[in-house]
Amino acid sequence: MSKTSSLSHRVANDLRRDVIAGVLAPGTWLKTEELAQRYSVSANPVREALWKLQGEGFVVANPNQGARVRVVDDDFVRNIFEIREALEPLIVRRFCERATAAEIQRLRDGAAEFARVASRKAIEFEALEAANRAFHRVIIEGEVNLQALEVIERYAGLINATRARLPISPARLRERVEQHHAIVKAIASGSTEEAARVAAMHVRAACEDMLAQMRQVRTETARHAVAGGSPETPARPKRRIAIHPSEA
């Protein structure tokens, strides 16, 4: 790796971290000169980092205007989950057709582990999402349509980073556990269409929950603004944010 590539990699990681942490708020214009000074590098690594983060969805480039931090609004979330709802049932259907007994057992174990983590009194976000990733990874490991996976994963980091700042719904956690078990049951019985149906429902429910939590945060923020105070962060477990693909 060249020195410039190494620096651009570091800047991309630092810039991504600052976007996720809210240090660089949604809609913030990202000026090359200011970022170069901020991260103590020249302009070229910054440009390469911005290009990388544009590909990941964290940054939006505007012709003749520059780049800014993407605003994740309701329409954007709906659009991304609509794509996932179209593609993920296809991937689950194909897994159902090729799954071995060993793979089904791994999927069953993954569902049980997610349920165990979700049942803890103090839920740690990273542990929960690690268990979720392990479950879904079994399904996508042997998928041959790499383009479909690329489409699903392109904005996954941004969606997951946004979700990580939202409250965790206990009702949604229970629903996720139930849907994981339903997916395993359908695949184990060879019910391809039922597995695809539950997978679509799983994605749709994730979208609806995310939109509901975003509305809740906006309502609380507006209420506190009207009251003249600063909004309190909704009570939730201490968490570290991990950027990983395709979590529902």
ABEGO torsion letter per residue (X at the ends): XBAAAAAAAAAAAAAAAAAAAGABBBGBBBBAAAAAAAAGBBAAAAAAAAAAAAAAGABBBBBGAEBBBBBBBAAAAAAAAAAAAAAAAAAAAAAAAABBAAAAAAAAAAAAAAAAAAABABBBAAAAAAAAAAAAAAAAAABABAAAAAAAAAAAAAAAAAAAABBBBAAAAAAAAAAAAAAAAAAAAGBAAAAAAAAAAAAAAAAAAAAAAAAAAAAAAAAAAAAGBBBBBBBBBBBBBBBBBGBX
